[in-house]
Amino acid sequence: MEYYTYLPHKDLRSFVKCYWTLKVPKSSTPLKQKIVPDGCIELAFLFGDSIKRYTNYSDFVFQPKAMVIGQITKPFEIEPTGIVDSFAVRFYPYGFSMIHSVPMEQLANTETDISILFGNKVGEKLYLELSNANDTKERIRIIELFLFSQLKNESNQKRVVEKTWETLFKEKGSKSVLSIWNHDPKKIREMERKFLKQVGISPKQLGKMIRLQTAIELMLSGEEKSLTQIAYESDYYDQSHFIKDFQKFTGESPKQFLQNQNFQLSNIFYQKD
């Protein structure tokens, strides 16, 4: 499994976190992978064989070859049918709203074909150009030309959401929405509406995801830390609060998460970009 991340152009870094590539050879016994919520939205392109996303234990859909993966609020399972060759843009939570006005809650917990969002002509042209690119450097050049062409001017909505995101990130997801906006009910309601439209989930949900991400990064850091230490450093009330939230988002205990091969892909996604 080969996974790499790349920094975007300096003028895109306010809303694009990174680009990433993933290559996995074909396996005679493909393994399902659980993807854990991380608060980000992805614009992903599949150049290998089809990938299944399971809607329950046995039923599945095939993911589009070019898609936007919206906010996910619970882990979902995917399974390759052969070779995996993917290229993607990882946006900050508010980032995709900089290039598209669709309410982000409409994209939550699903993958949406980019032709639905940008039109068949644009979607097909972009996928074809990326597919025919000689290497990752050329794919980044192509996708950045696309992003710059779609980029909108900053708005008050973006600044409101970005301030909330920055505060949540700085406080590892633990900052109360009330304290961010100084207990002003009008500002809180306005921010929550705009946050839901531009990010796709509520500030409270995003805060929990950021706090979980902090905990998982500590778990994968290689340092020997107890669950109590990890809970404390991630700003959970206590170990039981940490385990409860962890099970809610992953379906497993922290120990099971580290030992379960089905989380292998999520583990590398959660390594530092």
C-alpha atoms as an extended CHARMM CRD file, in Angstrom:
* protein
*
       273  EXT
         1         1  MET       CA              0.0000000000        0.0000000000        0.0000000000  PROA      1               0.0000000000
         2         2  GLU       CA              1.4970000000        3.3490000000       -1.0910000000  PROA      2               0.0000000000
         3         3  TYR       CA             -0.0070000000        6.5260000000        0.3710000000  PROA      3               0.0000000000
         4         4  TYR       CA              1.4900000000        9.9940000000       -0.1360000000  PROA      4               0.0000000000
         5         5  THR       CA              0.3540000000       13.5300000000        0.5960000000  PROA      5               0.0000000000
         6         6  TYR       CA              1.3260000000       16.7740000000       -1.1960000000  PROA      6               0.0000000000
         7         7  LEU       CA              0.9890000000       20.4330000000       -0.2610000000  PROA      7               0.0000000000
         8         8  PRO       CA             -1.2460000000       22.6100000000       -2.4520000000  PROA      8               0.0000000000
         9         9  HSD       CA             -0.2980000000       25.9010000000       -4.0930000000  PROA      9               0.0000000000
        10        10  LYS       CA              0.2060000000       28.6320000000       -1.4670000000  PROA      10              0.0000000000
        11        11  ASP       CA             -2.8650000000       30.5170000000       -2.7200000000  PROA      11              0.0000000000
        12        12  LEU       CA             -5.0540000000       27.4490000000       -2.1130000000  PROA      12              0.0000000000
        13        13  ARG       CA             -3.8060000000       26.5120000000        1.3520000000  PROA      13              0.0000000000
        14        14  SER       CA             -6.4940000000       28.4600000000        3.1660000000  PROA      14              0.0000000000
        15        15  PHE       CA             -9.0850000000       25.8780000000        2.1250000000  PROA      15              0.0000000000
        16        16  VAL       CA             -7.1990000000       22.8760000000        0.6680000000  PROA      16              0.0000000000
        17        17  LYS       CA             -5.4320000000       20.7760000000        3.3060000000  PROA      17              0.0000000000
        18        18  CYS       CA             -3.5030000000       18.5200000000        0.9340000000  PROA      18              0.0000000000
        19        19  TYR       CA             -3.6000000000       16.2740000000       -2.1150000000  PROA      19              0.0000000000
        20        20  TRP       CA             -3.1280000000       12.5550000000       -1.6230000000  PROA      20              0.0000000000
        21        21  THR       CA             -2.5120000000        9.4750000000       -3.7030000000  PROA      21              0.0000000000
        22        22  LEU       CA             -3.1620000000        5.8430000000       -2.8380000000  PROA      22              0.0000000000
        23        23  LYS       CA             -1.9930000000        2.7710000000       -4.7360000000  PROA      23              0.0000000000
        24        24  VAL       CA             -2.7910000000       -0.7830000000       -3.6560000000  PROA      24              0.0000000000
        25        25  PRO       CA             -2.0670000000       -3.8880000000       -5.7550000000  PROA      25              0.0000000000
        26        26  LYS       CA             -4.8000000000       -6.3780000000       -6.5780000000  PROA      26              0.0000000000
        27        27  SER       CA             -5.3780000000       -9.0070000000       -3.9020000000  PROA      27              0.0000000000
        28        28  SER       CA             -6.8880000000      -12.4540000000       -4.2220000000  PROA      28              0.0000000000
        29        29  THR       CA             -8.5700000000      -11.8560000000       -0.8660000000  PROA      29              0.0000000000
        30        30  PRO       CA             -9.5540000000       -8.1560000000       -0.7700000000  PROA      30              0.0000000000
        31        31  LEU       CA            -10.0890000000       -6.8070000000        2.7230000000  PROA      31              0.0000000000
        32        32  LYS       CA            -12.8620000000       -4.4350000000        3.6870000000  PROA      32              0.0000000000
        33        33  GLN       CA            -11.6070000000       -1.1620000000        5.1280000000  PROA      33              0.0000000000
        34        34  LYS       CA            -13.4580000000        1.0200000000        7.6280000000  PROA      34              0.0000000000
        35        35  ILE       CA            -13.0960000000        4.7520000000        7.0270000000  PROA      35              0.0000000000
        36        36  VAL       CA            -13.4320000000        6.8520000000       10.1830000000  PROA      36              0.0000000000
        37        37  PRO       CA            -14.8150000000       10.4360000000       10.1400000000  PROA      37              0.0000000000
        38        38  ASP       CA            -12.1370000000       13.1370000000       10.1380000000  PROA      38              0.0000000000
        39        39  GLY       CA            -14.2180000000       16.2920000000        9.5250000000  PROA      39              0.0000000000
        40        40  CYS       CA            -12.8750000000       16.8460000000        5.9980000000  PROA      40              0.0000000000
        41        41  ILE       CA            -14.4910000000       16.6890000000        2.5480000000  PROA      41              0.0000000000
        42        42  GLU       CA            -12.7290000000       14.9140000000       -0.3150000000  PROA      42              0.0000000000
        43        43  LEU       CA            -12.7550000000       15.3590000000       -4.0910000000  PROA      43              0.0000000000
        44        44  ALA       CA            -11.5890000000       11.9090000000       -5.2240000000  PROA      44              0.0000000000
        45        45  PHE       CA            -10.7560000000       10.2570000000       -8.5360000000  PROA      45              0.0000000000
        46        46  LEU       CA            -10.4880000000        6.4870000000       -9.0210000000  PROA      46              0.0000000000
        47        47  PHE       CA             -8.2490000000        5.3580000000      -11.8930000000  PROA      47              0.0000000000
        48        48  GLY       CA             -8.0310000000        1.6960000000      -10.9320000000  PROA      48              0.0000000000
        49        49  ASP       CA            -10.7520000000       -0.9240000000      -10.6260000000  PROA      49              0.0000000000
        50        50  SER       CA            -14.1390000000       -0.2660000000       -9.0400000000  PROA      50              0.0000000000
        51        51  ILE       CA            -14.5200000000        0.1730000000       -5.2850000000  PROA      51              0.0000000000
        52        52  LYS       CA            -17.5370000000       -1.0080000000       -3.3320000000  PROA      52              0.0000000000
        53        53  ARG       CA            -19.0370000000        0.9870000000       -0.4870000000  PROA      53              0.0000000000
        54        54  TYR       CA            -21.2070000000       -1.1410000000        1.7830000000  PROA      54              0.0000000000
        55        55  THR       CA            -24.5880000000        0.2620000000        2.7870000000  PROA      55              0.0000000000
        56        56  ASN       CA            -25.0830000000       -2.5490000000        5.2820000000  PROA      56              0.0000000000
        57        57  TYR       CA            -23.4180000000       -5.8830000000        6.0530000000  PROA      57              0.0000000000
        58        58  SER       CA            -24.0230000000       -7.3890000000        2.6060000000  PROA      58              0.0000000000
        59        59  ASP       CA            -25.3870000000       -4.6860000000        0.2560000000  PROA      59              0.0000000000
        60        60  PHE       CA            -23.1150000000       -2.2240000000       -1.5280000000  PROA      60              0.0000000000
        61        61  VAL       CA            -22.8960000000        0.4360000000       -4.2140000000  PROA      61              0.0000000000
        62        62  PHE       CA            -19.9870000000        1.1250000000       -6.5500000000  PROA      62              0.0000000000
        63        63  GLN       CA            -18.3720000000        4.4750000000       -5.9270000000  PROA      63              0.0000000000
        64        64  PRO       CA            -18.2920000000        6.9180000000       -8.8750000000  PROA      64              0.0000000000
        65        65  LYS       CA            -14.9690000000        7.2460000000      -10.6750000000  PROA      65              0.0000000000
        66        66  ALA       CA            -14.9630000000       10.9750000000       -9.8990000000  PROA      66              0.0000000000
        67        67  MET       CA            -16.7810000000       12.0420000000       -6.7510000000  PROA      67              0.0000000000
        68        68  VAL       CA            -17.1240000000       14.3460000000       -3.7960000000  PROA      68              0.0000000000
        69        69  ILE       CA            -17.1920000000       12.4770000000       -0.5030000000  PROA      69              0.0000000000
        70        70  GLY       CA            -19.1100000000       14.6650000000        1.9300000000  PROA      70              0.0000000000
        71        71  GLN       CA            -18.8960000000       14.7840000000        5.6900000000  PROA      71              0.0000000000
        72        72  ILE       CA            -19.2990000000       11.3470000000        7.2380000000  PROA      72              0.0000000000
        73        73  THR       CA            -20.6810000000       11.0570000000       10.7480000000  PROA      73              0.0000000000
        74        74  LYS       CA            -20.1300000000        7.3190000000       11.1910000000  PROA      74              0.0000000000
        75        75  PRO       CA            -17.5700000000        4.8470000000        9.8280000000  PROA      75              0.0000000000
        76        76  PHE       CA            -18.2860000000        3.3020000000        6.4370000000  PROA      76              0.0000000000
        77        77  GLU       CA            -16.7960000000        0.2370000000        4.7980000000  PROA      77              0.0000000000
        78        78  ILE       CA            -15.1980000000        0.0610000000        1.3650000000  PROA      78              0.0000000000
        79        79  GLU       CA            -13.7320000000       -2.8650000000       -0.5390000000  PROA      79              0.0000000000
        80        80  PRO       CA            -11.6010000000       -2.7930000000       -3.7050000000  PROA      80              0.0000000000
        81        81  THR       CA            -12.4680000000       -5.1340000000       -6.5540000000  PROA      81              0.0000000000
        82        82  GLY       CA             -8.9220000000       -5.0700000000       -7.9400000000  PROA      82              0.0000000000
        83        83  ILE       CA             -6.1420000000       -2.5070000000       -8.3150000000  PROA      83              0.0000000000
        84        84  VAL       CA             -6.5220000000        0.7590000000       -6.3570000000  PROA      84              0.0000000000
        85        85  ASP       CA             -5.1080000000        3.8970000000       -7.9720000000  PROA      85              0.0000000000
        86        86  SER       CA             -6.6130000000        7.0360000000       -6.4400000000  PROA      86              0.0000000000
        87        87  PHE       CA             -5.9050000000       10.7580000000       -6.4380000000  PROA      87              0.0000000000
        88        88  ALA       CA             -7.8020000000       13.1710000000       -4.1960000000  PROA      88              0.0000000000
        89        89  VAL       CA             -8.0900000000       16.6880000000       -2.8380000000  PROA      89              0.0000000000
        90        90  ARG       CA             -8.6270000000       16.8950000000        0.9150000000  PROA      90              0.0000000000
        91        91  PHE       CA            -10.4580000000       20.1000000000        1.8250000000  PROA      91              0.0000000000
        92        92  TYR       CA            -10.6660000000       21.7080000000        5.2200000000  PROA      92              0.0000000000
        93        93  PRO       CA            -14.2240000000       21.3710000000        6.5950000000  PROA      93              0.0000000000
        94        94  TYR       CA            -15.3410000000       24.6960000000        5.0760000000  PROA      94              0.0000000000
        95        95  GLY       CA            -13.1240000000       24.3460000000        1.9930000000  PROA      95              0.0000000000
        96        96  PHE       CA            -15.3770000000       22.7740000000       -0.6220000000  PROA      96              0.0000000000
        97        97  SER       CA            -17.8890000000       25.5920000000       -0.1690000000  PROA      97              0.0000000000
        98        98  MET       CA            -15.2430000000       27.8970000000       -1.6220000000  PROA      98              0.0000000000
        99        99  ILE       CA            -15.6630000000       26.2570000000       -5.0410000000  PROA      99              0.0000000000
       100       100  HSD       CA            -19.3220000000       25.1900000000       -4.9400000000  PROA      100             0.0000000000
       101       101  SER       CA            -22.4990000000       26.6600000000       -3.4750000000  PROA      101             0.0000000000
       102       102  VAL       CA            -24.3640000000       23.3750000000       -2.8650000000  PROA      102             0.0000000000
       103       103  PRO       CA            -25.4720000000       23.1280000000        0.7890000000  PROA      103             0.0000000000
       104       104  MET       CA            -22.8830000000       20.8260000000        2.3350000000  PROA      104             0.0000000000
       105       105  GLU       CA            -25.4860000000       18.8880000000        4.3310000000  PROA      105             0.0000000000
       106       106  GLN       CA            -26.7610000000       17.5070000000        1.0050000000  PROA      106             0.0000000000
       107       107  LEU       CA            -23.3880000000       15.8030000000        0.4900000000  PROA      107             0.0000000000
       108       108  ALA       CA            -23.1260000000       14.2930000000        3.9780000000  PROA      108             0.0000000000
       109       109  ASN       CA            -22.6660000000       10.5280000000        4.3790000000  PROA      109             0.0000000000
       110       110  THR       CA            -22.5410000000        9.8330000000        0.6560000000  PROA      110             0.0000000000
       111       111  GLU       CA            -20.4220000000       10.1690000000       -2.4640000000  PROA      111             0.0000000000
       112       112  THR       CA            -21.6980000000       12.4550000000       -5.2440000000  PROA      112             0.0000000000
       113       113  ASP       CA            -20.5810000000       12.1710000000       -8.8590000000  PROA      113             0.0000000000
       114       114  ILE       CA            -18.8170000000       15.4200000000       -9.8280000000  PROA      114             0.0000000000
       115       115  SER       CA            -20.8900000000       15.5670000000      -13.0430000000  PROA      115             0.0000000000
       116       116  ILE       CA            -23.9520000000       16.2010000000      -10.8660000000  PROA      116             0.0000000000
       117       117  LEU       CA            -22.2100000000       19.1420000000       -9.2200000000  PROA      117             0.0000000000
       118       118  PHE       CA            -20.2290000000       20.6460000000      -12.0990000000  PROA      118             0.0000000000
       119       119  GLY       CA            -22.0540000000       19.2810000000      -15.1690000000  PROA      119             0.0000000000
       120       120  ASN       CA            -21.2770000000       16.3620000000      -17.4670000000  PROA      120             0.0000000000
       121       121  LYS       CA            -18.9600000000       18.2980000000      -19.7770000000  PROA      121             0.0000000000
       122       122  VAL       CA            -16.7510000000       19.6800000000      -16.9900000000  PROA      122             0.0000000000
       123       123  GLY       CA            -16.7770000000       16.4270000000      -15.0170000000  PROA      123             0.0000000000
       124       124  GLU       CA            -15.8700000000       14.2040000000      -17.9710000000  PROA      124             0.0000000000
       125       125  LYS       CA            -13.1520000000       16.5940000000      -19.1980000000  PROA      125             0.0000000000
       126       126  LEU       CA            -11.5260000000       16.8310000000      -15.7620000000  PROA      126             0.0000000000
       127       127  TYR       CA            -11.5380000000       13.0650000000      -15.1980000000  PROA      127             0.0000000000
       128       128  LEU       CA            -10.1260000000       12.3890000000      -18.6580000000  PROA      128             0.0000000000
       129       129  GLU       CA             -7.3150000000       14.9170000000      -18.2330000000  PROA      129             0.0000000000
       130       130  LEU       CA             -6.3630000000       13.5080000000      -14.8340000000  PROA      130             0.0000000000
       131       131  SER       CA             -6.5840000000        9.9320000000      -16.0810000000  PROA      131             0.0000000000
       132       132  ASN       CA             -4.2460000000       10.6900000000      -19.0100000000  PROA      132             0.0000000000
       133       133  ALA       CA             -1.7320000000       12.6160000000      -16.8920000000  PROA      133             0.0000000000
       134       134  ASN       CA              1.8120000000       11.2310000000      -16.8750000000  PROA      134             0.0000000000
       135       135  ASP       CA              2.4210000000       11.5460000000      -13.1370000000  PROA      135             0.0000000000
       136       136  THR       CA              1.1800000000       13.0300000000       -9.8500000000  PROA      136             0.0000000000
       137       137  LYS       CA              2.8920000000       16.3660000000      -10.5190000000  PROA      137             0.0000000000
       138       138  GLU       CA              0.8640000000       16.7790000000      -13.6900000000  PROA      138             0.0000000000
       139       139  ARG       CA             -2.3390000000       15.7340000000      -11.9130000000  PROA      139             0.0000000000
       140       140  ILE       CA             -1.7400000000       18.3960000000       -9.2840000000  PROA      140             0.0000000000
       141       141  ARG       CA             -1.2230000000       21.0140000000      -12.0060000000  PROA      141             0.0000000000
       142       142  ILE       CA             -4.5050000000       19.9820000000      -13.6770000000  PROA      142             0.0000000000
       143       143  ILE       CA             -6.5430000000       19.9400000000      -10.4750000000  PROA      143             0.0000000000
       144       144  GLU       CA             -5.1540000000       23.3070000000       -9.3780000000  PROA      144             0.0000000000
       145       145  LEU       CA             -6.1400000000       24.8990000000      -12.6770000000  PROA      145             0.0000000000
       146       146  PHE       CA             -9.6250000000       23.5190000000      -12.0220000000  PROA      146             0.0000000000
       147       147  LEU       CA             -9.7200000000       24.7840000000       -8.4290000000  PROA      147             0.0000000000
       148       148  PHE       CA             -8.5830000000       28.2740000000       -9.4110000000  PROA      148             0.0000000000
       149       149  SER       CA            -11.2310000000       28.3670000000      -12.1480000000  PROA      149             0.0000000000
       150       150  GLN       CA            -13.9400000000       27.5000000000       -9.6120000000  PROA      150             0.0000000000
       151       151  LEU       CA            -12.6820000000       29.6550000000       -6.7730000000  PROA      151             0.0000000000
       152       152  LYS       CA            -15.1300000000       32.1980000000       -5.4650000000  PROA      152             0.0000000000
       153       153  ASN       CA            -14.4020000000       35.4550000000       -3.6820000000  PROA      153             0.0000000000
       154       154  GLU       CA            -14.3370000000       35.3950000000        0.1050000000  PROA      154             0.0000000000
       155       155  SER       CA            -17.6800000000       36.0660000000        1.7500000000  PROA      155             0.0000000000
       156       156  ASN       CA            -18.9240000000       36.8670000000        5.2110000000  PROA      156             0.0000000000
       157       157  GLN       CA            -20.2100000000       33.2970000000        5.4390000000  PROA      157             0.0000000000
       158       158  LYS       CA            -16.7510000000       31.9060000000        4.8120000000  PROA      158             0.0000000000
       159       159  ARG       CA            -15.1930000000       34.1320000000        7.4730000000  PROA      159             0.0000000000
       160       160  VAL       CA            -17.8290000000       33.1800000000       10.0690000000  PROA      160             0.0000000000
       161       161  VAL       CA            -17.3380000000       29.4750000000        9.4410000000  PROA      161             0.0000000000
       162       162  GLU       CA            -13.5580000000       29.7580000000        9.2290000000  PROA      162             0.0000000000
       163       163  LYS       CA            -13.3560000000       31.5240000000       12.5950000000  PROA      163             0.0000000000
       164       164  THR       CA            -15.3840000000       28.7380000000       14.1840000000  PROA      164             0.0000000000
       165       165  TRP       CA            -13.2420000000       26.0630000000       12.5070000000  PROA      165             0.0000000000
       166       166  GLU       CA             -9.9780000000       27.7240000000       13.5720000000  PROA      166             0.0000000000
       167       167  THR       CA            -11.1550000000       27.9690000000       17.1670000000  PROA      167             0.0000000000
       168       168  LEU       CA            -12.3190000000       24.3540000000       17.2410000000  PROA      168             0.0000000000
       169       169  PHE       CA             -9.0410000000       23.1650000000       15.7240000000  PROA      169             0.0000000000
       170       170  LYS       CA             -6.9260000000       25.2340000000       18.1050000000  PROA      170             0.0000000000
       171       171  GLU       CA             -8.8510000000       23.8930000000       21.0840000000  PROA      171             0.0000000000
       172       172  LYS       CA             -8.7140000000       20.2840000000       19.7760000000  PROA      172             0.0000000000
       173       173  GLY       CA            -12.4830000000       20.2790000000       19.2670000000  PROA      173             0.0000000000
       174       174  SER       CA            -13.3270000000       20.9530000000       22.8990000000  PROA      174             0.0000000000
       175       175  LYS       CA            -14.2570000000       24.6330000000       22.7100000000  PROA      175             0.0000000000
       176       176  SER       CA            -17.9180000000       25.2950000000       23.3810000000  PROA      176             0.0000000000
       177       177  VAL       CA            -19.8130000000       26.9080000000       20.5100000000  PROA      177             0.0000000000
       178       178  LEU       CA            -21.3230000000       29.2510000000       23.1070000000  PROA      178             0.0000000000
       179       179  SER       CA            -17.9150000000       30.4870000000       24.2280000000  PROA      179             0.0000000000
       180       180  ILE       CA            -16.7140000000       30.9670000000       20.6410000000  PROA      180             0.0000000000
       181       181  TRP       CA            -19.5090000000       33.4590000000       20.0840000000  PROA      181             0.0000000000
       182       182  ASN       CA            -19.6160000000       34.9250000000       23.5830000000  PROA      182             0.0000000000
       183       183  HSD       CA            -23.0140000000       33.4360000000       24.4240000000  PROA      183             0.0000000000
       184       184  ASP       CA            -24.7610000000       35.5820000000       21.8060000000  PROA      184             0.0000000000
       185       185  PRO       CA            -27.8370000000       33.4940000000       20.7770000000  PROA      185             0.0000000000
       186       186  LYS       CA            -28.2940000000       35.4250000000       17.5130000000  PROA      186             0.0000000000
       187       187  LYS       CA            -24.6940000000       34.8560000000       16.4420000000  PROA      187             0.0000000000
       188       188  ILE       CA            -24.8460000000       31.2080000000       17.4870000000  PROA      188             0.0000000000
       189       189  ARG       CA            -27.9690000000       30.5100000000       15.3970000000  PROA      189             0.0000000000
       190       190  GLU       CA            -26.5260000000       32.3800000000       12.3980000000  PROA      190             0.0000000000
       191       191  MET       CA            -23.2220000000       30.5260000000       12.6740000000  PROA      191             0.0000000000
       192       192  GLU       CA            -24.8890000000       27.1150000000       13.0220000000  PROA      192             0.0000000000
       193       193  ARG       CA            -26.9810000000       27.6910000000        9.8670000000  PROA      193             0.0000000000
       194       194  LYS       CA            -23.9620000000       28.7960000000        7.8520000000  PROA      194             0.0000000000
       195       195  PHE       CA            -21.7960000000       26.0480000000        9.2960000000  PROA      195             0.0000000000
       196       196  LEU       CA            -24.3030000000       23.3860000000        8.2940000000  PROA      196             0.0000000000
       197       197  LYS       CA            -24.5450000000       24.8340000000        4.7760000000  PROA      197             0.0000000000
       198       198  GLN       CA            -20.7940000000       25.1940000000        4.2040000000  PROA      198             0.0000000000
       199       199  VAL       CA            -19.3960000000       22.2690000000        6.2090000000  PROA      199             0.0000000000
       200       200  GLY       CA            -22.2590000000       19.7770000000        6.1560000000  PROA      200             0.0000000000
       201       201  ILE       CA            -22.3930000000       18.9990000000        9.8760000000  PROA      201             0.0000000000
       202       202  SER       CA            -22.9100000000       21.0000000000       13.0510000000  PROA      202             0.0000000000
       203       203  PRO       CA            -20.0450000000       22.6960000000       14.9450000000  PROA      203             0.0000000000
       204       204  LYS       CA            -20.6430000000       20.2860000000       17.8330000000  PROA      204             0.0000000000
       205       205  GLN       CA            -20.2340000000       17.2460000000       15.5670000000  PROA      205             0.0000000000
       206       206  LEU       CA            -17.0930000000       18.6880000000       13.9720000000  PROA      206             0.0000000000
       207       207  GLY       CA            -15.6590000000       19.4540000000       17.3930000000  PROA      207             0.0000000000
       208       208  LYS       CA            -16.0980000000       15.8320000000       18.4090000000  PROA      208             0.0000000000
       209       209  MET       CA            -14.4000000000       14.6440000000       15.2040000000  PROA      209             0.0000000000
       210       210  ILE       CA            -11.4240000000       16.9760000000       15.7150000000  PROA      210             0.0000000000
       211       211  ARG       CA            -11.0350000000       15.7930000000       19.2880000000  PROA      211             0.0000000000
       212       212  LEU       CA            -11.1990000000       12.1640000000       18.1310000000  PROA      212             0.0000000000
       213       213  GLN       CA             -8.5970000000       12.8940000000       15.4320000000  PROA      213             0.0000000000
       214       214  THR       CA             -6.2850000000       14.3300000000       18.1000000000  PROA      214             0.0000000000
       215       215  ALA       CA             -6.6910000000       11.1540000000       20.1560000000  PROA      215             0.0000000000
       216       216  ILE       CA             -6.0640000000        8.8220000000       17.2030000000  PROA      216             0.0000000000
       217       217  GLU       CA             -2.9370000000       10.7470000000       16.1930000000  PROA      217             0.0000000000
       218       218  LEU       CA             -1.6350000000       10.3080000000       19.7540000000  PROA      218             0.0000000000
       219       219  MET       CA             -2.4650000000        6.5930000000       19.6130000000  PROA      219             0.0000000000
       220       220  LEU       CA             -0.5360000000        6.2330000000       16.3210000000  PROA      220             0.0000000000
       221       221  SER       CA              2.4150000000        8.4070000000       17.3570000000  PROA      221             0.0000000000
       222       222  GLY       CA              4.4650000000        5.4460000000       18.5920000000  PROA      222             0.0000000000
       223       223  GLU       CA              4.7380000000        6.8750000000       22.0990000000  PROA      223             0.0000000000
       224       224  GLU       CA              3.6240000000        4.6680000000       24.9620000000  PROA      224             0.0000000000
       225       225  LYS       CA              0.6510000000        6.4110000000       26.5020000000  PROA      225             0.0000000000
       226       226  SER       CA             -2.1990000000        5.0760000000       28.6020000000  PROA      226             0.0000000000
       227       227  LEU       CA             -5.8020000000        5.6480000000       27.5600000000  PROA      227             0.0000000000
       228       228  THR       CA             -6.1070000000        8.0190000000       30.5150000000  PROA      228             0.0000000000
       229       229  GLN       CA             -3.1520000000       10.0820000000       29.2330000000  PROA      229             0.0000000000
       230       230  ILE       CA             -4.5630000000       10.1400000000       25.6940000000  PROA      230             0.0000000000
       231       231  ALA       CA             -7.9810000000       11.1740000000       26.9910000000  PROA      231             0.0000000000
       232       232  TYR       CA             -6.4490000000       13.9720000000       29.0570000000  PROA      232             0.0000000000
       233       233  GLU       CA             -4.2400000000       15.2880000000       26.2340000000  PROA      233             0.0000000000
       234       234  SER       CA             -7.2090000000       15.2190000000       23.8290000000  PROA      234             0.0000000000
       235       235  ASP       CA             -9.3680000000       17.2190000000       26.2690000000  PROA      235             0.0000000000
       236       236  TYR       CA            -11.8950000000       14.5110000000       27.0980000000  PROA      236             0.0000000000
       237       237  TYR       CA            -13.4970000000       14.7040000000       30.5320000000  PROA      237             0.0000000000
       238       238  ASP       CA            -12.0870000000       11.2980000000       31.4600000000  PROA      238             0.0000000000
       239       239  GLN       CA            -11.2030000000        7.8960000000       30.0160000000  PROA      239             0.0000000000
       240       240  SER       CA            -14.8160000000        6.6560000000       29.9370000000  PROA      240             0.0000000000
       241       241  HSD       CA            -15.8850000000        9.7570000000       27.9740000000  PROA      241             0.0000000000
       242       242  PHE       CA            -13.0430000000        9.1040000000       25.5050000000  PROA      242             0.0000000000
       243       243  ILE       CA            -13.9820000000        5.4240000000       25.0490000000  PROA      243             0.0000000000
       244       244  LYS       CA            -17.6770000000        6.2580000000       24.6360000000  PROA      244             0.0000000000
       245       245  ASP       CA            -16.9920000000        8.8150000000       21.8840000000  PROA      245             0.0000000000
       246       246  PHE       CA            -14.4410000000        6.5200000000       20.2500000000  PROA      246             0.0000000000
       247       247  GLN       CA            -16.9250000000        3.6480000000       20.0300000000  PROA      247             0.0000000000
       248       248  LYS       CA            -19.6110000000        5.9690000000       18.6860000000  PROA      248             0.0000000000
       249       249  PHE       CA            -17.4570000000        7.1010000000       15.7410000000  PROA      249             0.0000000000
       250       250  THR       CA            -15.5650000000        3.8930000000       14.9990000000  PROA      250             0.0000000000
       251       251  GLY       CA            -17.7780000000        1.0810000000       16.2920000000  PROA      251             0.0000000000
       252       252  GLU       CA            -14.7750000000       -0.3280000000       18.1760000000  PROA      252             0.0000000000
       253       253  SER       CA            -12.8240000000        0.2520000000       21.3770000000  PROA      253             0.0000000000
       254       254  PRO       CA             -9.4140000000        2.0140000000       21.0830000000  PROA      254             0.0000000000
       255       255  LYS       CA             -7.6350000000       -1.3310000000       21.5780000000  PROA      255             0.0000000000
       256       256  GLN       CA             -9.7640000000       -3.0700000000       18.9290000000  PROA      256             0.0000000000
       257       257  PHE       CA             -9.1570000000       -0.1760000000       16.5340000000  PROA      257             0.0000000000
       258       258  LEU       CA             -5.3820000000       -0.5900000000       16.7160000000  PROA      258             0.0000000000
       259       259  GLN       CA             -5.5450000000       -4.3710000000       16.3010000000  PROA      259             0.0000000000
       260       260  ASN       CA             -8.2050000000       -4.5570000000       13.5690000000  PROA      260             0.0000000000
       261       261  GLN       CA             -6.7730000000       -4.8190000000       10.0240000000  PROA      261             0.0000000000
       262       262  ASN       CA            -10.0230000000       -3.3780000000        8.6810000000  PROA      262             0.0000000000
       263       263  PHE       CA             -8.8390000000        0.0020000000        9.9910000000  PROA      263             0.0000000000
       264       264  GLN       CA             -5.4650000000       -0.1470000000        8.2120000000  PROA      264             0.0000000000
       265       265  LEU       CA             -6.4650000000        2.4820000000        5.6420000000  PROA      265             0.0000000000
       266       266  SER       CA             -7.9560000000        4.7860000000        8.2790000000  PROA      266             0.0000000000
       267       267  ASN       CA             -4.7270000000        4.4640000000       10.2580000000  PROA      267             0.0000000000
       268       268  ILE       CA             -2.5620000000        5.7770000000        7.4130000000  PROA      268             0.0000000000
       269       269  PHE       CA             -5.0850000000        8.5450000000        6.6650000000  PROA      269             0.0000000000
       270       270  TYR       CA             -4.7370000000        9.6620000000       10.2900000000  PROA      270             0.0000000000
       271       271  GLN       CA             -0.9580000000        9.8840000000       10.1620000000  PROA      271             0.0000000000
       272       272  LYS       CA              0.2920000000       13.4630000000       10.0290000000  PROA      272             0.0000000000
       273       273  ASP       CA             -0.0780000000       14.9330000000        6.5020000000  PROA      273             0.0000000000
